[in-house]
Amino acid sequence: MTARVLIDGSSELVFDYAIPAGLTVLPGCRVRVPLRRQAATGTVLALGEVAQADFAMRELECLLDPEPLITPVLLRAGEWIANYYGSSIESVIRSLLPEAVRTEENSAKTRRLAVLGVEPDAAGLAKLAKRAPRQHAIMLLLLDAPDGRLPVAELGEGLSATLKAMEKTGLLRMEIEEVRRDPDADELEEVLESKPLTLNPGQALALEKVLQAVTDPAGSKPILLLGVTGSGKTEVYLQAASRAIGLGKTVLILVPEISLTPQTVRRFKARFAGMQEQVAVLHSHLSQGERFDEWHRIRKGIARIVIGARSAVFAPLPDLGLIIVDEEHENSYKQENPPRYHGRDVAVLRAAFEPAAIVLGSATPSLESWHNTQLGKYDLLRLDARADGQSMPLVRVVDMRLERAKQQGGLAILSDKLRAALEQRLANGEQSILFLNRRGFARALQCPACGHVCQCPHCAVALTYHRTDERLICHVCGHQAIVPRKCPECQDPAIILQGYGTQKVEEVLAKVLPQAKFARIDADAMRRRHALRDTLHAFKTHQLDILIGTQMIAKGLHFPNVTLVGILNADLGLHVPDFRAGERTFQLLTQVSGRAGRGDLTGEVIVQTFTPHSPSIQYARRHDFDGFSEQELEFRRAFGFPPYGHCAVLTARSTHERRAEFTLQTLHLRLKEDLPQGLQLGEVLPSPLIRAHGQFRFQITLRSPRARSLTRHVQAVLARTSLPEDVTVVFDMDALNFS
């Protein structure tokens, strides 16, 4: 037998090795192999028969782990991802096996334990006190310890000789114990047990349907759970997970943002208070040691519930019975780097391969998932009312064109209506959230005399002014520059700030409501580890009155005392060159609005916009997903956009603008040859963001009703095309980002 081995590293080397007699090797095993004159590590992709060859095939040296680290289902899913998304198998294996598990530098953390051996009687203890006071002190500690076990580190320093002497006489024995590096070890508050809540009829029906799918996953379809914000979807998840665990199954819960993971973990630990050790978390903010421990706890079956962001879809759970994808519409489920998979779609695929039940939950489903329910591919469950019986928040739209006129053309940040509402909530002891999806203080620094705008030298974007750092920062590549005191072009000192971000809102709020306690949540303010968790805890315990934030606070968070949500600029994502702009705006406004009125008090949402008659804003104001989806799908159908076809982007980038464009033009000519039926090939165009990270970018948009034929055609052309060394070509199947 031979083993096809993918060698670790970026070279994507795949070689066949003979399997030595007596060595049991399976696909997914980690092995050490000879490579040239040194040893290397790799992953077994497949087994085969020994082929006739004119040379002696080299043999595997050894197994790094006796059991396969990649399950057959995940290997099968990996092959599908490589073929569908046109990615290298090496990039897929990197996703299936995180670096913390692949590299030999990581291992389990251990500690030495002193364990009570022979327990002496009173007379023996008395003799020991006279003869060996140190041994006597250690014996007293062990006698008082639970189970007669104590970590050696807790006994004190300089006791090596004493412990060896006690071990030799049998008074104690030494053991090695694995220590879990718990990501939640320094949790701010104790997790209190929660009991299952009484379900309303809609929730009860949804739970019944989900449990039928858990019982018979092979005969069930994916379930889309469309529930308005506050409808109690999480309670359905919790009770469904409890039943699945009771049937001996494991559960996987995916959330779109790392910011939502701590809250979800806390809810599940509270519900499964007697089995908190069986809840594991996986996301990119874990240390290498924490990820190593969590991954192996999952693989060994110690953790039965896994909660995590996109990459957790590859968690090696045995006996997987239920997958929950919360906020399934979120763009963050799409991987931006190779292999560029979509976490939601891979979750659906894995559920089919296992088989397992899968629930896709959202108040604003993606149009792709919604369309699948209309085609009968998915089952649809609806929760159209809030679980507590409260009505949906009242949404008021403020036309900022009129507001700007009232302020004589000044920078209108807080409208009169929003400012009065904030003051009223503060007087009532209620809390508010202000949402603006732009961080920084001002979006640009511009000279009124010559019109010069301070630009990033590496990207085709203006530098954003950050007052807290007193720097101009590029939000694409991170470049920083000193704030000029006068125009770099004409030397005019009257250079001014244009636009505003969350830092500016913070400053304005301090002047308008000096008595208010508030905090800002964005990528700048949340750099410190656990900063987000600490801020949300302070808001939850009413140490803060107002929360200012970007999309990090837009969904999933539950604060019963929040009765007002202010959306400061609803137009930010609306007027961009992307056919999904309207859908994303509708989803974001609906999700942010849902943070208000989740307790006993009625909620209110104030939306500030310069385009109040936009369909996205008007449908969001009425919480009308059906109306929005109907008109949006009509537009998509007319132009063949998803979900009525697949859309991919082929991008060429290089530090040489002409070379990137010429390379893509060459590929365009070759793609035209033998074009598969139905495939629509766009022209070579500059990317909306033509320069980023110092590289010029050009792109081609491709559309086809059949994804596989599109991928195969592009990959075949790329395989027979020699690219210049300084040009990188990227293929993104089912692209979500067109910038």
C-alpha positions in Angstrom: 0.0 0.0 0.0 1.0 3.6 -0.6 0.1 6.8 1.1 -0.4 10.1 -0.8 1.1 12.7 1.6 0.6 16.5 1.5 3.9 18.0 2.9 3.5 20.8 5.4 4.4 24.2 4.0 3.4 26.7 1.3 4.8 24.7 -1.6 1.8 22.3 -1.9 4.1 19.3 -2.4 2.3 16.0 -2.7 4.2 12.7 -2.8 3.5 9.0 -2.7 5.3 6.9 0.0 5.3 3.2 0.7 3.7 2.1 4.0 6.0 -0.1 6.1 4.8 -3.5 7.2 3.0 -3.3 10.6 2.2 0.4 10.3 -1.5 1.1 10.2 -2.1 4.3 8.2 -5.5 5.9 7.4 -6.5 9.0 5.4 -6.2 12.0 7.7 -3.3 10.7 9.7 -0.3 12.9 10.5 3.1 11.3 9.5 6.8 12.0 9.4 8.4 11.3 6.0 11.8 11.6 4.4 12.1 14.5 2.0 15.4 14.9 0.2 18.0 14.7 2.9 15.9 15.6 5.9 12.6 14.7 7.6 9.3 16.5 7.0 5.8 16.3 8.4 2.6 15.9 6.4 -1.0 14.8 6.2 -2.1 11.6 4.4 -4.7 12.5 1.8 -5.5 9.0 0.4 -4.3 5.4 0.2 -3.5 3.5 -3.0 -2.0 0.4 -4.4 1.8 0.1 -5.1 2.4 1.0 -8.7 5.1 -0.4 -10.9 8.0 1.9 -10.9 11.7 1.9 -12.0 12.8 3.2 -8.6 12.5 2.2 -5.0 9.7 4.1 -3.3 10.7 5.7 0.0 8.8 4.7 3.1 7.0 6.6 5.8 9.1 7.1 8.8 6.4 7.0 11.5 3.0 8.2 12.6 2.8 11.4 14.6 -0.5 10.4 16.1 -2.0 6.9 16.1 -5.5 8.1 15.1 -6.4 10.3 12.1 -6.7 13.9 13.0 -9.1 14.6 10.1 -12.3 12.6 10.0 -13.5 11.0 6.7 -16.4 13.4 6.6 -14.1 16.4 6.9 -11.7 15.0 4.3 -14.6 14.6 2.0 -15.8 18.1 2.7 -12.2 19.4 2.1 -12.1 17.8 -1.4 -15.5 19.4 -2.1 -14.2 22.8 -1.0 -11.1 22.5 -3.2 -13.1 21.6 -6.3 -16.0 24.1 -5.8 -14.0 27.2 -4.7 -11.0 26.4 -7.0 -8.6 26.3 -4.0 -5.5 24.4 -3.4 -5.8 21.3 -1.2 -3.0 22.6 0.9 -5.0 25.7 1.9 -8.0 23.5 2.7 -5.9 21.2 4.9 -4.7 24.4 6.8 -8.3 25.2 7.5 -9.1 21.6 8.6 -6.1 21.4 10.8 -5.3 24.7 12.6 -1.7 25.7 13.0 -1.8 25.1 16.7 -2.6 21.4 16.0 -0.3 20.9 13.0 3.0 22.3 14.4 5.0 20.1 16.8 5.9 23.1 18.9 2.5 23.0 20.7 1.6 20.3 23.2 -0.6 19.8 26.2 0.2 21.8 29.3 1.0 19.6 32.3 1.7 20.0 35.9 3.2 17.7 38.6 1.0 16.5 41.4 2.0 15.2 44.8 -0.5 12.4 45.7 -0.8 11.0 49.2 0.6 7.5 49.4 0.8 5.6 52.7 -1.2 7.5 55.3 0.7 7.4 58.7 -1.0 7.2 62.0 -0.7 9.8 64.8 2.5 8.2 66.2 4.0 8.1 62.7 3.2 11.8 62.2 4.7 12.7 65.5 8.0 10.9 64.6 8.0 12.5 61.2 7.6 16.0 62.8 10.7 15.4 64.9 12.8 13.6 62.2 11.8 15.6 59.1 9.8 18.8 59.7 9.5 19.6 56.0 8.0 16.1 55.2 5.6 16.5 58.1 4.4 19.9 56.8 3.8 18.4 53.3 2.0 15.4 54.8 -0.4 17.8 56.7 -1.1 19.7 53.5 -1.8 16.5 51.6 -4.1 15.2 54.4 -6.2 18.3 54.2 -6.3 18.5 50.4 -9.2 17.1 48.4 -8.5 13.5 47.4 -5.0 13.9 48.9 -3.6 15.6 45.8 -1.8 18.9 45.5 0.2 20.6 42.7 3.9 20.6 43.5 4.0 24.3 42.7 1.6 25.0 45.6 3.8 23.2 48.1 6.6 25.8 48.0 10.0 26.1 46.4 13.2 24.1 47.0 11.5 20.9 47.9 12.8 18.6 45.2 15.0 16.5 47.5 12.3 16.3 50.2 9.7 15.1 47.7 12.1 12.5 46.3 12.7 11.2 49.8 9.0 11.0 50.5 8.4 9.2 47.2 11.1 6.7 48.0 9.6 5.8 51.3 6.1 5.6 49.8 4.6 8.6 51.7 3.6 10.1 48.4 3.8 9.4 44.7 4.2 11.9 41.8 1.8 12.1 38.9 1.6 14.2 35.8 -1.8 15.9 35.1 -2.9 17.7 31.9 -4.0 21.3 32.7 -6.6 22.9 30.4 -5.9 26.4 29.3 -9.4 27.7 29.7 -10.3 30.8 27.5 -12.9 31.8 30.1 -10.8 31.2 33.2 -10.8 34.9 34.1 -14.5 35.5 33.5 -15.9 38.6 35.2 -19.0 37.1 36.6 -20.1 33.7 37.9 -22.3 31.8 35.4 -25.6 31.1 37.2 -27.7 28.1 36.1 -30.7 29.0 33.9 -33.8 26.8 33.5 -35.6 26.1 30.2 -38.3 28.7 29.5 -41.9 28.0 28.6 -42.2 28.2 24.9 -44.9 30.1 23.0 -46.8 28.1 20.3 -44.5 29.4 17.5 -41.3 28.4 19.4 -42.8 25.0 20.4 -43.6 24.2 16.8 -40.1 25.2 15.7 -38.5 23.1 18.4 -40.7 20.1 17.4 -39.6 20.4 13.7 -35.9 20.7 14.7 -36.1 17.6 16.9 -37.7 15.6 14.1 -34.6 16.6 12.0 -32.2 15.6 14.8 -34.0 12.2 15.1 -34.0 11.6 11.4 -31.3 13.7 9.8 -31.0 11.7 6.7 -34.6 12.2 5.8 -34.7 16.0 6.7 -33.8 19.2 4.9 -31.9 22.2 6.2 -34.2 24.4 8.3 -34.4 28.2 7.9 -35.6 29.7 11.1 -36.9 33.2 10.3 -37.6 34.9 13.6 -37.9 38.6 14.2 -35.4 40.2 16.6 -36.3 39.2 20.1 -38.5 36.3 19.0 -36.7 33.7 21.2 -34.6 31.9 18.6 -31.8 31.3 21.2 -34.2 29.5 23.5 -35.1 27.2 20.7 -31.4 26.6 20.0 -30.8 25.8 23.7 -33.7 23.4 24.1 -32.8 21.7 20.8 -29.2 21.3 21.8 -30.3 19.8 25.2 -32.4 17.2 23.5 -29.6 16.4 21.0 -27.1 15.9 23.9 -29.6 13.7 25.6 -29.7 11.5 22.5 -25.9 11.1 22.7 -25.2 13.5 19.9 -22.8 16.5 19.8 -23.8 20.1 18.8 -22.0 22.8 16.8 -23.1 26.4 17.1 -21.7 29.0 14.6 -21.9 32.7 15.3 -20.7 35.4 12.8 -18.7 37.7 15.1 -16.2 36.9 17.8 -17.9 39.7 19.8 -21.0 37.4 20.0 -19.1 34.3 21.1 -18.6 35.2 24.9 -22.4 36.0 25.2 -23.4 32.7 23.5 -20.9 30.7 25.5 -22.3 32.2 28.7 -25.9 31.3 27.8 -25.0 27.7 27.0 -22.9 27.3 30.1 -25.8 28.7 32.2 -28.2 26.2 30.6 -25.8 23.3 30.9 -24.4 24.3 34.3 -23.8 20.7 35.3 -21.6 20.0 32.3 -19.7 23.3 31.6 -16.6 21.3 30.9 -18.4 19.9 27.9 -18.7 23.4 26.3 -15.7 24.4 24.1 -15.0 27.6 22.1 -13.1 28.1 18.8 -12.2 31.5 17.4 -9.2 33.4 16.2 -8.7 35.3 19.5 -7.6 32.2 21.3 -3.9 31.7 22.1 -2.1 28.9 20.4 -2.2 26.9 23.6 -5.9 27.5 24.2 -6.8 26.5 20.6 -4.6 23.3 21.0 -6.5 22.3 24.2 -9.9 23.1 22.9 -9.4 21.3 19.6 -8.1 18.1 21.3 -11.0 18.2 23.9 -13.4 18.3 21.0 -11.6 15.5 19.1 -11.5 13.2 22.2 -15.3 13.7 22.8 -14.8 15.5 26.1 -16.5 18.7 24.8 -19.9 17.9 23.4 -20.9 21.4 22.5 -18.7 23.7 20.3 -19.4 27.4 19.9 -17.3 29.4 17.5 -16.9 31.7 14.5 -16.5 30.6 10.9 -13.5 28.3 11.3 -15.4 26.2 13.9 -17.3 24.6 11.1 -14.3 22.2 10.9 -14.4 21.2 14.6 -13.7 17.4 14.8 -16.9 16.6 16.6 -17.8 12.9 16.8 -21.4 11.8 16.5 -22.5 15.3 15.3 -26.3 15.6 15.6 -27.1 19.3 15.3 -25.6 22.3 13.6 -26.9 25.8 14.4 -25.8 28.7 12.2 -26.9 31.9 14.0 -27.3 35.1 11.9 -26.8 33.0 8.8 -27.0 36.1 6.5 -23.8 37.6 7.8 -20.9 38.3 5.4 -18.3 37.4 8.0 -19.1 33.7 7.3 -17.2 34.2 4.0 -13.5 33.5 4.3 -11.5 36.3 2.6 -8.2 34.3 2.3 -7.7 30.9 0.6 -9.6 28.7 0.5 -12.3 31.4 0.4 -15.2 29.1 1.6 -18.5 30.3 2.9 -19.0 29.0 6.5 -22.8 28.7 6.2 -22.6 26.8 2.9 -19.9 24.4 4.3 -22.1 23.8 7.4 -25.0 22.8 5.1 -22.6 20.5 3.2 -21.2 18.9 6.4 -24.7 18.4 7.8 -25.5 16.4 4.6 -22.3 14.4 4.8 -22.5 13.5 8.5 -25.7 13.3 8.4 -26.9 15.9 11.0 -29.8 18.3 11.4 -28.9 22.0 10.6 -30.8 25.1 11.5 -30.0 28.5 9.8 -31.4 31.3 12.0 -31.9 35.0 11.2 -34.3 37.9 11.4 -33.1 38.9 7.9 -32.1 35.8 6.0 -29.9 36.0 3.0 -31.8 36.0 -0.2 -29.9 32.8 -1.2 -31.4 30.9 1.8 -34.8 32.5 1.3 -34.8 31.4 -2.3 -33.9 27.9 -1.3 -37.1 27.7 0.9 -39.2 28.9 -2.1 -37.6 26.1 -4.2 -38.3 23.5 -1.5 -34.7 22.8 -0.8 -35.0 24.2 2.7 -37.8 23.9 5.2 -39.1 27.3 6.5 -40.0 28.0 10.1 -41.2 31.4 11.2 -41.4 33.3 14.5 -43.2 36.5 13.7 -43.7 37.9 17.2 -41.4 38.7 20.1 -41.2 36.0 22.7 -42.1 38.4 25.6 -45.2 39.6 23.8 -43.8 43.1 23.3 -44.4 44.9 20.0 -41.5 45.6 17.7 -39.8 49.0 18.3 -41.3 52.1 16.6 -38.9 53.2 13.9 -38.8 56.9 13.0 -36.9 58.2 9.9 -35.2 61.6 10.1 -34.4 63.4 6.8 -30.9 64.8 7.4 -31.2 67.1 4.4 -33.8 69.1 6.4 -31.6 68.8 9.6 -28.6 70.2 7.8 -30.6 73.1 6.4 -31.7 73.9 10.0 -28.0 73.9 11.1 -27.1 76.3 8.2 -25.1 73.6 6.4 -23.1 72.5 9.4 -22.0 68.9 10.2 -25.3 67.3 11.4 -24.4 64.4 13.7 -27.3 64.3 16.2 -30.7 65.5 15.0 -32.9 67.4 17.3 -35.2 64.4 17.6 -32.4 62.0 18.5 -30.9 64.5 21.0 -34.2 65.0 22.8 -34.8 61.2 22.9 -31.4 60.6 24.4 -32.1 63.2 27.1 -35.4 61.6 27.9 -33.9 58.1 28.2 -31.2 59.5 30.5 -33.8 61.1 32.7 -35.8 57.8 32.9 -32.7 55.8 33.8 -32.9 53.8 30.6 -30.1 53.0 28.2 -29.4 53.8 24.6 -27.2 52.6 21.7 -25.8 54.8 19.0 -24.7 53.0 15.8 -22.3 54.4 13.2 -20.4 52.0 10.9 -17.4 54.2 10.6 -14.6 54.4 13.1 -12.1 57.2 13.6 -12.8 60.9 14.2 -13.1 62.2 10.6 -13.1 60.3 7.3 -10.7 62.7 5.6 -8.5 65.8 5.9 -9.1 68.3 3.1 -7.8 71.7 2.1 -10.7 74.2 1.3 -8.3 76.3 -0.8 -6.9 73.8 -3.4 -9.1 70.8 -2.6 -6.2 68.5 -1.7 -7.1 65.4 0.4 -4.6 63.5 2.4 -4.3 60.1 0.7 -2.7 56.8 1.7 0.5 56.4 -0.4 -0.3 52.6 -0.7 -4.1 52.6 -1.3 -6.6 54.7 -3.3 -8.4 55.9 -0.2 -8.3 59.0 2.0 -6.6 58.7 5.4 -8.9 58.8 8.3 -8.2 61.1 11.2 -8.0 59.5 14.6 -7.9 62.0 17.4 -7.0 59.6 20.2 -3.8 58.6 18.4 -3.4 62.0 16.8 -2.7 60.2 13.6 -4.0 59.8 10.0 -4.6 56.1 9.5 -5.5 54.1 6.4 -8.3 51.6 7.2 -7.2 49.3 4.3 -3.5 48.8 4.9 -3.0 50.4 8.3 -0.5 53.0 7.1 -0.1 55.9 9.6 1.0 59.5 9.1 1.4 62.6 11.2 -1.4 65.1 11.0 -0.2 68.1 8.9 -0.7 71.6 10.3 -1.1 73.1 6.9 -2.0 71.8 3.4 0.9 69.7 2.0 0.2 71.1 -1.5 -0.6 74.9 -1.2 0.6 75.4 2.4 -2.8 76.9 3.4 -3.2 76.5 7.2 -7.0 76.3 6.9 -7.0 72.5 6.3 -10.3 71.1 7.6 -11.9 67.8 8.7 -14.5 66.1 6.5 -17.2 63.7 7.7 -17.2 62.0 11.1 -16.7 58.7 12.8 -17.3 57.1 16.2 -14.6 59.2 17.9 -16.3 62.4 16.8 -19.6 61.1 18.0 -18.0 60.5 21.4 -16.8 64.1 21.5 -20.1 65.5 20.5 -22.0 63.4 23.1 -19.6 64.6 25.9 -20.6 68.2 25.1 -24.4 67.6 24.6 -24.9 65.2 27.5 -22.0 65.8 29.9 -23.8 63.9 32.7 -24.1 60.7 30.6 -21.7 57.7 31.1 -20.8 56.2 27.8 -18.3 54.0 26.0 -17.2 53.4 22.5 -17.0 49.9 20.8 -15.0 49.7 17.6 -11.7 48.1 16.4 -9.7 51.0 17.8 -11.2 51.0 21.3 -11.2 47.2 21.7 -7.5 46.4 21.0 -6.9 45.2 24.6 -7.7 41.5 25.3 -11.1 41.2 26.9 -11.8 44.9 26.4 -15.0 44.1 24.5 -16.2 41.7 27.2 -15.5 44.2 29.9 -17.3 47.0 28.2 -20.4 44.9 27.4 -20.4 43.7 31.1 -20.3 47.3 32.3 -23.2 48.2 30.0 -25.2 45.1 31.1 -24.7 46.1 34.8 -25.9 49.6 34.0 -22.5 51.2 34.7 -22.9 52.9 31.3 -25.9 54.9 29.9 -25.0 55.0 26.2 -23.0 52.6 24.0 -21.5 54.0 20.8 -20.4 51.5 18.3 -19.8 50.1 14.8 -21.3 46.8 13.5 -19.6 45.0 16.4 -22.8 45.9 18.4 -25.3 45.5 15.6 -26.6 42.0 16.2 -27.1 39.3 18.7 -26.7 41.4 21.9 -29.5 41.3 24.4 -29.9 44.3 26.9 -33.4 44.5 28.3 -32.9 48.1 29.5 -32.1 49.5 26.1 -35.1 51.5 24.8 -33.5 53.7 22.2 -31.3 53.0 19.2 -30.0 55.8 17.1 -28.6 55.0 13.6 -26.6 58.1 12.8 -25.9 57.6 9.1 -28.0 54.9 7.4 -26.6 55.7 4.0 -23.0 54.6 4.5 -23.3 51.2 2.8 -26.1 52.0 0.5 -24.4 53.9 -2.3 -21.6 51.5 -3.2 -21.0 49.5 -6.5 -22.3 46.2 -5.2 -25.6 44.6 -6.2 -26.0 43.5 -2.6 -25.8 47.0 -1.2 -29.6 47.3 -0.7 -29.8 43.9 1.0 -27.0 44.6 3.4 -28.4 48.0 4.3 -31.8 46.4 5.0 -30.2 43.7 7.1 -28.0 46.0 9.1 -30.8 48.5 9.9 -33.2 45.7 10.9 -30.6 44.0 13.1 -29.6 47.3 14.8 -33.2 48.2 15.4 -33.8 44.9 17.1 -31.5 45.9 20.0 -34.3 48.2 21.3 -37.2 47.3 23.4 -36.1 43.7 24.3 -37.3 44.0 27.9 -40.6 45.2 29.5 -40.2 48.8 28.1 -41.3 49.8 24.6 -38.4 50.5 22.2 -37.8 53.3 19.8 -35.4 53.6 16.8 -34.4 56.8 15.1 -32.8 56.4 11.7 -30.9 59.4 10.3 -30.6 59.4 6.5 -30.1 61.6 3.5 -32.1 59.1 1.3 -35.3 58.5 3.4 -37.2 57.1 0.4 -34.8 54.3 -0.3 -36.7 50.9 -0.4 -34.1 49.4 2.0 -34.8 52.0 4.6 -38.6 52.0 4.2 -38.9 48.2 4.3 -36.6 48.1 7.4 -38.8 50.8 9.0 -41.8 48.6 8.7 -39.9 45.4 9.6 -41.1 44.0 6.3 -38.8 41.3 5.2 -41.3 39.7 2.8 -41.9 43.0 1.0 -38.2 43.7 0.7 -37.3 40.2 -0.5 -40.0 40.3 -3.2 -38.8 43.5 -4.8 -35.1 42.7 -4.4 -35.5 39.2 -5.9 -37.3 40.7 -8.9 -34.3 42.9 -9.5 -31.9 39.9 -9.1 -33.9 37.8 -11.5 -33.9 40.5 -14.2 -30.1 40.6 -14.2 -29.2 37.0 -13.4 -27.6 37.9 -10.1 -27.6 35.4 -7.1 -29.6 33.5 -6.1 -30.6 33.1 -9.8 -27.0 32.2 -10.7 -23.5 32.1 -9.3 -21.2 35.1 -9.3 -17.4 35.0 -9.2 -14.6 37.5 -9.4 -11.2 37.0 -11.0 -8.7 39.7 -9.7 -5.1 40.4 -10.9 -3.0 42.6 -8.7 0.6 43.9 -9.0 2.8 46.8 -8.0 2.9 47.5 -11.8 -0.4 48.9 -12.9 0.0 48.1 -16.6 1.3 44.6 -16.0 -1.7 43.7 -13.8 -4.1 45.0 -16.4 -2.3 43.2 -19.3 -2.3 39.9 -17.4 -6.0 40.0 -16.8 -6.6 41.0 -20.5 -4.7 38.0 -21.6 -6.7 35.8 -19.3 -9.9 37.4 -20.5 -9.0 36.4 -24.1 -8.3 32.8 -23.1 -11.5 32.6 -21.0 -13.5 33.6 -24.1 -12.3 30.5 -25.9 -14.7 27.5 -25.5 -16.9 29.5 -23.1 -19.3 27.1 -21.3 -23.0 27.5 -22.1 -24.6 30.2 -19.9 -21.4 31.6 -18.6 -21.4 35.4 -18.8 -17.9 37.0 -18.9 -17.6 40.6 -17.9 -14.9 43.0 -19.2 -11.6 43.8 -17.6 -12.2 46.8 -15.3 -10.3 48.5 -12.5 -11.5 47.3 -9.1 -13.6 49.9 -7.2 -10.7 50.2 -4.9 -8.1 50.3 -7.7 -5.0 50.3 -5.3 -4.6 48.6 -2.0 -1.5 47.6 0.0 0.6 49.2 -2.7 -0.8 47.0 -5.5 -3.0 47.9 -8.4 -6.0 45.7 -8.9 -8.2 44.8 -12.0 -11.0 42.4 -12.0 -13.4 40.4 -14.2 -16.9 39.4 -13.0 -18.2 36.1 -14.1 -21.8 34.8 -13.8 -23.2 31.3 -14.5 -26.2 29.2 -13.5 -23.8 26.3 -12.9 -21.0 26.9 -10.3 -18.9 23.8 -11.1 -18.6 24.6 -14.8 -17.6 28.1 -14.0 -14.9 27.0 -11.6 -13.6 24.3 -13.9 -13.3 26.7 -16.8 -11.4 29.3 -14.9 -9.1 26.8 -13.2 -8.3 25.2 -16.6 -7.3 28.5 -18.1 -5.2 29.5 -15.0 -3.4 26.1 -15.1 -2.2 26.6 -18.7 -1.2 30.3 -18.3 2.2 31.4 -17.1 1.8 34.4 -14.9 4.5 37.1 -14.4 6.3 36.7 -11.1 5.1 40.0 -9.7 1.4 39.5 -10.6 -1.0 37.6 -8.3 -4.3 36.3 -9.7 -7.1 35.5 -7.2 -10.3 33.6 -8.0 -13.2 34.1 -5.6 -16.2 31.9 -6.2 -19.6 33.1 -4.8 -17.9 36.4 -4.1 -19.3 38.8 -1.5 -16.7 41.5 -1.8 -16.4 43.4 -5.1 -14.1 46.2 -3.9 
